[in-house]
Each structure stands twice: as C-alpha cells, then as structure tokens.
C-alpha cells in the first residue's frame, strides 16, 4: 500500500511574553497568516490525510486550526503531549504503529524532530527539493513524502520526497 506522510513544522510562534512557558507560546501574527496560506495550499494540492497527529503545544494546535479549512471536515485529529518533545526516532516509531487503513497522515510538530524525520525518511526525490529541505526547514515548512512499505516496515531512507514548500513560497 502506498502511504503519504505530510510533515509540517508549526508556523511562526510569538516570543512577546518571555515569561510564558514554551509549551504555551501562541502563533505570532505572521504565523497565523502562514497557517492560513498553508490551508489554501493543502486544499489546492489535494492533501487529504486520513489522520492528523498534532503536538499539544499551543503553537502546533493553532497551526492545525489555521490549516483546518483546507482539509476535509471530520478528519480525525490526535493532539498528543508526547509529540511535543518526541525525537525523530520516536516519531518514526509512532508512524510504525499506524493501522494500515490510514493511507495518509499529517504530523504537526517541532524542530529539530520534524526536520530530522523528513530528512531521515527521504531516500529519493527531486535533488533540488531535498537540498532545500536539508538546508533549512523553517517554521511552517511542509514536506510530503510517499512510502511503499507498510507502516510497520517504514524505515529510514525508505520514502520519496514528493514536495517541500515553505510559507514564503505560497
């Protein structure tokens, strides 16, 4: 079965309140605008996840809220505190546990984990897109990968990078 993996780094967060715990930081106005643009992008490019895994951090949840309009209504969303501090290996393990009926997943999380997962999974793809992704994975960046393995067999360098977009490109 062919699986699509969409890896979205949360949009730009605000640092206006230095006393606010990191987990509670909201999106900055620029981040809210970027999330709305990403919502239009996912709608236009046919991103249709069967499931969304989202970090419980406020900026990740607000990113999800910003793109939600571009996704099918009723898409199951799992907001998880484990995704807040998960490393790339933990994120891969989470993907390995997905049921096969899930053909496409969107993970909304944080760097360095989202970037490391995207780079680690990529074994093929367009050289320019791979180079851009490896150079910088900014806030609001979205990598779309395709894997032919079952979820339980998904491993490092087993996916193909189909697309890499950043908010300033939209």
Backbone as JSON, one array per atom type, in Angstrom:
{
  "sequence": "XXXXXXXXXXXXXXXXXXXXXXXXXXXXXXXXXXXXXXXXXXXXXXXXXXXXXXXXXXXXXXXXXXXXXXXXXXXXXXXXXXXXXXXXXXXXXXXXXXXXXXXXXXXXXXXXXXXXXXXXXXXXXXXXXXXXXXXXXXXXXXXXXXXXXXXXXXXXXXXXXXXXXXXXXX",
  "N": [[0.85, -1.19, 0.0], [0.48, 2.2, -0.75], [1.67, 4.95, 1.03], [1.12, 8.25, 2.22], [2.99, 10.78, 3.73], [2.85, 13.62, 5.52], [4.69, 16.2, 6.72], [4.66, 18.72, 8.89], [6.11, 21.56, 10.14], [5.29, 23.53, 12.89], [3.78, 26.8, 12.5], [5.19, 30.16, 12.6], [5.99, 31.18, 15.84], [5.1, 33.27, 18.67], [7.17, 35.38, 20.61], [6.55, 37.29, 22.38], [5.83, 37.31, 25.1], [8.02, 36.78, 27.41], [7.9, 35.35, 29.79], [6.18, 33.3, 29.48], [5.58, 29.81, 29.48], [7.34, 27.57, 27.28], [5.73, 25.6, 26.02], [3.28, 26.85, 25.94], [3.37, 28.96, 24.18], [1.88, 31.1, 21.78], [0.9, 31.38, 18.27], [2.57, 33.81, 16.29], [1.43, 36.86, 14.69], [2.39, 36.72, 12.03], [2.72, 33.95, 11.84], [0.06, 33.06, 12.03], [-0.97, 34.07, 9.65], [0.62, 32.63, 7.85], [-0.22, 30.0, 8.39], [-2.85, 30.11, 7.46], [-2.35, 30.5, 4.72], [-1.06, 28.08, 4.21], [-3.21, 26.37, 4.63], [-4.8, 26.98, 2.4], [-3.04, 26.1, 0.46], [-2.82, 23.29, 0.99], [-5.39, 22.51, 0.38], [-5.5, 23.14, -2.36], [-3.58, 21.44, -3.42], [-4.41, 18.92, -2.9], [-3.98, 17.58, -0.44], [-4.97, 15.18, 1.64], [-5.31, 13.99, 4.48], [-5.82, 10.94, 6.29], [-5.61, 10.9, 8.93], [-4.59, 13.05, 11.57], [-1.81, 13.9, 13.42], [-0.96, 15.77, 16.1], [1.14, 17.93, 17.92], [0.72, 18.84, 21.35], [1.44, 21.4, 22.01], [0.68, 24.85, 22.19], [1.23, 26.49, 19.89], [1.42, 24.59, 17.86], [-1.15, 23.46, 17.86], [-2.61, 25.77, 17.19], [-1.58, 26.13, 14.65], [-2.66, 23.89, 13.38], [-5.39, 24.65, 13.61], [-5.34, 26.84, 11.9], [-4.87, 25.7, 9.36], [-6.93, 23.98, 9.05], [-9.28, 24.6, 7.57], [-8.57, 23.98, 4.96], [-8.6, 21.29, 4.79], [-10.34, 18.11, 4.68], [-13.5, 18.13, 6.31], [-14.01, 16.74, 9.55], [-11.79, 15.12, 9.7], [-9.92, 12.86, 11.57], [-8.23, 13.92, 14.5], [-5.46, 13.7, 16.54], [-4.36, 15.08, 19.33], [-1.42, 15.3, 20.95], [0.55, 15.17, 23.85], [2.93, 13.77, 23.88], [4.09, 14.2, 21.41], [5.18, 16.68, 21.59], [7.79, 16.74, 22.73], [8.97, 14.7, 21.36], [11.53, 12.89, 19.71], [13.03, 12.37, 16.44], [13.29, 9.58, 16.04], [11.37, 8.59, 17.78], [9.09, 9.65, 16.59], [9.12, 8.23, 14.17], [8.69, 5.66, 15.21], [6.09, 6.06, 16.11], [4.76, 6.39, 13.67], [5.18, 3.8, 12.7], [3.31, 2.41, 14.14], [0.84, 2.99, 13.1], [-2.38, 2.04, 11.87], [-2.99, 0.03, 8.96], [-5.16, 0.91, 7.48], [-4.98, 3.62, 7.48], [-4.07, 5.69, 5.09], [-2.83, 8.07, 4.64], [-1.08, 10.48, 6.48], [-0.82, 13.37, 8.53], [1.57, 15.07, 10.29], [1.96, 17.43, 12.77], [4.37, 19.25, 14.15], [7.49, 19.91, 15.79], [10.76, 21.41, 15.37], [13.92, 20.15, 16.38], [12.92, 17.75, 15.46], [10.87, 17.26, 13.44], [12.17, 18.07, 11.09], [14.42, 16.34, 11.16], [13.14, 13.86, 10.97], [11.92, 14.07, 8.42], [14.2, 14.36, 6.75], [15.55, 12.03, 7.45], [13.76, 9.99, 6.62], [13.75, 10.35, 3.89], [14.77, 8.86, 1.02], [14.86, 9.14, -1.62], [13.97, 11.36, -4.35], [13.33, 14.64, -5.76], [16.3, 16.33, -6.48], [16.7, 19.1, -6.04], [14.59, 19.81, -4.28], [15.19, 18.17, -2.1], [17.69, 19.2, -1.37], [16.96, 21.84, -0.64], [15.32, 21.28, 1.56], [17.15, 20.09, 3.3], [18.84, 22.19, 3.74], [17.41, 24.19, 5.11], [14.68, 24.04, 7.29], [12.23, 25.76, 7.78], [9.9, 27.46, 10.06], [6.54, 26.54, 9.53], [7.09, 25.03, 7.3], [6.43, 22.4, 4.98], [6.74, 19.09, 4.27], [6.14, 16.57, 1.9], [5.98, 13.2, 1.67], [6.25, 9.96, 0.13], [5.7, 6.56, 0.71], [6.19, 3.14, 0.02], [6.12, 0.95, 1.65], [4.55, -1.02, 4.28], [3.13, 0.49, 7.21], [4.33, -0.57, 9.49], [6.73, -1.45, 8.46], [8.01, 0.81, 7.61], [10.95, 2.67, 7.33], [14.14, 4.3, 7.93], [15.26, 6.27, 5.2], [13.46, 5.2, 3.38], [11.46, 6.42, 1.97], [10.08, 8.62, -0.56], [10.66, 11.95, -1.35], [8.17, 14.02, -2.29], [7.37, 16.68, -2.37], [8.33, 19.89, -1.16], [7.51, 22.61, 0.64], [7.56, 26.03, 1.68], [6.17, 28.65, 3.7], [6.75, 31.24, 2.57], [6.87, 30.7, -0.12], [4.3, 30.49, -0.92]],
  "CA": [[0.0, 0.0, 0.0], [1.19, 3.46, -0.83], [1.34, 5.84, 2.14], [1.59, 9.63, 2.16], [3.39, 11.32, 5.03], [2.98, 15.08, 5.45], [5.38, 16.64, 7.94], [4.51, 20.17, 8.99], [6.63, 22.26, 11.31], [4.34, 24.58, 13.28], [4.05, 28.13, 11.96], [6.0, 31.07, 13.43], [5.41, 31.46, 17.15], [5.35, 34.57, 19.28], [8.05, 35.47, 21.77], [6.19, 38.56, 23.03], [5.75, 37.15, 26.55], [9.16, 35.93, 27.78], [7.59, 34.56, 30.97], [5.27, 32.22, 29.11], [6.27, 28.53, 29.23], [7.5, 27.26, 25.86], [4.58, 24.83, 25.54], [2.1, 27.71, 25.86], [3.56, 30.09, 23.27], [0.93, 31.11, 20.65], [1.44, 31.82, 16.99], [2.71, 35.23, 16.02], [0.56, 37.24, 13.56], [2.97, 36.15, 10.81], [2.43, 32.52, 11.87], [-1.36, 32.86, 11.72], [-1.12, 34.29, 8.2], [1.26, 31.5, 7.16], [-1.08, 28.83, 8.55], [-3.97, 30.27, 6.53], [-1.82, 30.23, 3.37], [-0.84, 26.64, 4.13], [-4.53, 25.77, 4.47], [-5.18, 27.12, 0.98], [-2.12, 25.25, -0.31], [-3.17, 21.88, 1.11], [-6.63, 22.31, -0.37], [-5.21, 23.21, -3.79], [-2.7, 20.35, -3.85], [-5.04, 17.63, -2.63], [-3.53, 16.92, 0.78], [-6.16, 14.65, 2.3], [-4.88, 12.99, 5.45], [-6.82, 10.13, 6.98], [-5.4, 11.15, 10.35], [-3.65, 14.12, 11.9], [-1.15, 13.79, 14.72], [-0.55, 17.15, 16.39], [1.7, 18.22, 19.23], [-0.19, 19.58, 22.23], [1.9, 22.78, 22.21], [-0.31, 25.81, 21.69], [1.56, 26.94, 18.54], [1.1, 23.5, 16.94], [-2.62, 23.39, 17.78], [-3.06, 26.94, 16.43], [-1.24, 25.87, 13.25], [-3.73, 22.99, 12.93], [-6.61, 25.44, 13.45], [-5.16, 27.7, 10.74], [-4.92, 24.96, 8.1], [-8.11, 23.11, 9.08], [-10.22, 24.91, 6.5], [-8.11, 23.4, 3.71], [-8.65, 19.84, 4.9], [-11.71, 17.6, 4.76], [-14.1, 18.2, 7.65], [-14.14, 15.46, 10.25], [-10.55, 14.35, 9.72], [-9.55, 12.6, 12.97], [-7.06, 14.63, 15.0], [-4.97, 13.26, 17.84], [-3.47, 16.07, 19.92], [-0.66, 14.45, 21.84], [1.68, 15.77, 24.56], [4.15, 13.02, 23.55], [4.69, 14.75, 20.19], [5.84, 17.95, 21.92], [9.22, 16.55, 22.94], [9.4, 13.49, 20.67], [12.61, 12.96, 18.74], [12.72, 11.78, 15.14], [13.13, 8.13, 16.18], [10.05, 8.36, 18.41], [8.06, 9.93, 15.58], [9.11, 7.08, 13.27], [8.01, 4.59, 15.93], [4.64, 6.37, 16.11], [4.29, 6.05, 12.32], [5.19, 2.34, 12.59], [2.14, 1.87, 14.84], [-0.41, 3.36, 12.44], [-3.06, 0.94, 11.2], [-2.86, 0.08, 7.5], [-6.29, 1.63, 6.88], [-4.55, 5.01, 7.36], [-3.26, 5.8, 3.89], [-2.14, 9.35, 4.63], [-1.03, 11.09, 7.81], [-0.2, 14.69, 8.68], [2.12, 15.31, 11.63], [2.27, 18.83, 13.05], [5.28, 19.18, 15.29], [8.54, 20.87, 16.1], [12.15, 21.11, 15.07], [14.57, 19.54, 15.22], [12.37, 16.42, 15.18], [10.18, 17.16, 12.14], [13.21, 18.13, 10.06], [15.22, 15.11, 11.2], [12.3, 12.78, 10.45], [11.79, 14.26, 6.97], [15.49, 14.06, 6.12], [15.85, 10.62, 7.69], [12.9, 9.12, 5.81], [13.95, 10.59, 2.47], [15.78, 8.08, 0.33], [14.8, 9.53, -3.03], [13.17, 12.55, -4.62], [13.99, 15.66, -6.56], [17.53, 16.81, -5.84], [16.53, 20.49, -5.58], [13.72, 19.82, -3.1], [15.94, 17.57, -0.99], [18.72, 20.17, -0.97], [16.28, 22.93, 0.08], [14.86, 20.77, 2.85], [18.32, 19.85, 4.15], [19.47, 23.48, 4.05], [16.63, 24.86, 6.14], [13.29, 23.58, 7.45], [11.72, 26.86, 8.6], [8.55, 27.35, 10.6], [5.52, 26.46, 8.51], [7.52, 24.21, 6.16], [5.66, 21.17, 4.81], [7.33, 18.07, 3.39], [5.24, 15.48, 1.55], [6.74, 12.02, 1.29], [5.49, 8.77, -0.23], [6.39, 5.31, 1.04], [5.5, 1.96, -0.49], [6.1, -0.07, 2.7], [3.51, -0.94, 5.29], [3.56, 1.39, 8.28], [5.23, -1.26, 10.4], [8.01, -1.62, 7.78], [8.59, 2.11, 7.28], [12.27, 2.78, 7.93], [14.95, 5.4, 7.44], [15.59, 6.31, 3.77], [12.55, 4.34, 2.61], [10.4, 7.23, 1.35], [10.44, 9.56, -1.63], [10.17, 13.31, -1.14], [7.38, 14.5, -3.44], [7.24, 18.14, -2.39], [8.75, 20.63, 0.02], [7.1, 24.01, 0.48], [7.66, 26.91, 2.83], [5.14, 29.68, 3.58], [7.08, 32.36, 1.69], [6.65, 30.27, -1.5], [2.86, 30.39, -1.21]],
  "C": [[0.89, 1.24, 0.0], [0.71, 4.4, 0.29], [1.91, 7.23, 1.87], [1.85, 10.11, 3.58], [3.63, 12.82, 4.84], [3.55, 15.54, 6.78], [5.44, 18.16, 7.98], [5.12, 20.68, 10.29], [5.64, 23.38, 11.63], [4.75, 25.92, 12.68], [4.77, 28.98, 13.01], [5.28, 31.4, 14.75], [5.83, 32.82, 17.67], [6.29, 34.42, 20.47], [7.75, 36.72, 22.57], [6.16, 38.47, 24.55], [6.86, 36.22, 27.01], [8.9, 35.06, 29.0], [6.69, 33.37, 30.69], [6.04, 30.92, 28.91], [6.28, 28.22, 27.73], [6.27, 26.56, 25.29], [3.37, 25.71, 25.26], [2.24, 28.87, 24.89], [2.58, 30.01, 22.1], [1.66, 31.42, 19.34], [1.58, 33.34, 16.98], [1.75, 35.59, 14.9], [1.08, 36.68, 12.23], [2.68, 34.65, 10.71], [0.98, 32.23, 11.54], [-1.61, 33.06, 10.22], [-0.53, 33.13, 7.4], [0.38, 30.25, 7.25], [-2.29, 28.92, 7.61], [-3.53, 30.01, 5.09], [-1.58, 28.74, 3.18], [-2.17, 25.9, 3.97], [-5.01, 25.84, 3.03], [-4.32, 26.2, 0.11], [-2.52, 23.77, -0.22], [-4.46, 21.57, 0.38], [-6.36, 22.26, -1.87], [-4.39, 22.02, -4.28], [-3.24, 18.97, -3.49], [-4.48, 16.88, -1.44], [-4.78, 16.5, 1.54], [-5.74, 13.58, 3.3], [-6.06, 12.21, 6.02], [-6.75, 10.37, 8.49], [-4.39, 12.28, 10.52], [-3.13, 13.87, 13.31], [-0.54, 15.16, 15.01], [0.01, 17.25, 17.8], [0.68, 19.02, 20.04], [0.26, 21.01, 22.49], [0.92, 23.74, 21.54], [-0.04, 26.23, 20.25], [1.28, 25.86, 17.49], [-0.42, 23.38, 16.76], [-3.16, 24.58, 16.99], [-2.68, 26.81, 14.95], [-2.3, 24.95, 12.65], [-5.02, 23.78, 12.68], [-6.53, 26.32, 12.21], [-5.28, 26.96, 9.41], [-6.2, 24.13, 7.97], [-9.08, 23.35, 7.94], [-9.84, 24.32, 5.15], [-8.17, 21.89, 3.68], [-10.1, 19.36, 4.99], [-12.26, 17.69, 6.18], [-14.17, 16.79, 8.26], [-12.9, 14.59, 10.23], [-10.15, 14.12, 11.18], [-8.23, 13.28, 13.34], [-6.72, 14.08, 16.38], [-3.97, 14.3, 18.32], [-2.75, 15.36, 21.06], [0.49, 15.2, 22.52], [3.0, 15.06, 24.23], [4.85, 13.6, 22.32], [5.44, 16.05, 20.46], [7.35, 17.78, 22.04], [9.77, 15.33, 22.21], [10.55, 13.77, 19.71], [12.18, 12.28, 17.44], [12.49, 10.27, 15.25], [11.79, 7.8, 16.82], [8.92, 8.63, 17.42], [7.98, 8.79, 14.57], [8.42, 5.9, 13.94], [6.5, 4.81, 15.96], [4.04, 6.05, 14.74], [4.21, 4.53, 12.15], [3.97, 1.7, 13.24], [0.81, 2.19, 14.17], [-1.06, 2.12, 11.82], [-3.0, 1.12, 9.67], [-4.02, 0.81, 6.84], [-5.99, 3.13, 6.74], [-3.61, 5.08, 6.16], [-2.41, 7.06, 3.87], [-2.22, 9.96, 6.02], [-0.35, 12.45, 7.71], [0.27, 14.8, 10.12], [2.46, 16.79, 11.73], [3.11, 18.84, 14.31], [6.35, 20.25, 15.25], [9.89, 20.44, 15.53], [12.9, 20.96, 16.38], [13.94, 18.23, 14.76], [11.71, 16.28, 13.82], [11.21, 17.17, 11.01], [14.02, 16.84, 10.01], [14.42, 13.92, 10.68], [12.19, 12.88, 8.94], [13.09, 13.88, 6.25], [15.82, 12.57, 6.27], [15.02, 9.67, 6.85], [13.22, 9.21, 4.33], [15.12, 9.77, 1.94], [15.86, 8.42, -1.13], [13.93, 10.77, -3.15], [13.95, 13.53, -5.45], [15.17, 16.25, -5.81], [17.37, 18.22, -5.3], [15.7, 20.56, -4.31], [14.45, 19.24, -1.89], [16.99, 18.55, -0.48], [18.1, 21.32, -0.18], [15.88, 22.48, 1.48], [16.03, 20.58, 3.8], [19.01, 21.15, 4.55], [18.74, 24.18, 5.18], [15.2, 24.35, 6.12], [12.61, 24.61, 8.35], [10.34, 26.6, 9.17], [7.56, 27.38, 9.44], [5.9, 25.62, 7.29], [6.74, 22.89, 6.18], [6.35, 20.27, 3.81], [6.27, 17.0, 3.16], [6.09, 14.35, 1.01], [5.78, 10.89, 0.94], [6.34, 7.55, 0.1], [5.54, 4.15, 0.54], [5.37, 0.86, 0.56], [4.83, 0.04, 3.53], [4.03, 0.0, 6.37], [4.57, 0.7, 9.18], [6.62, -1.47, 9.79], [8.7, -0.3, 7.42], [9.9, 2.28, 8.04], [12.99, 3.99, 7.35], [15.29, 5.18, 5.97], [14.69, 5.43, 2.92], [11.46, 5.11, 1.88], [10.98, 8.14, 0.26], [9.83, 10.92, -1.31], [9.46, 13.76, -2.41], [7.39, 16.01, -3.55], [7.74, 18.71, -1.09], [8.39, 22.08, -0.21], [7.29, 24.75, 1.81], [6.67, 28.06, 2.63], [5.49, 30.83, 2.62], [6.92, 32.0, 0.22], [5.18, 30.33, -1.91], [2.22, 31.74, -1.47]]
}
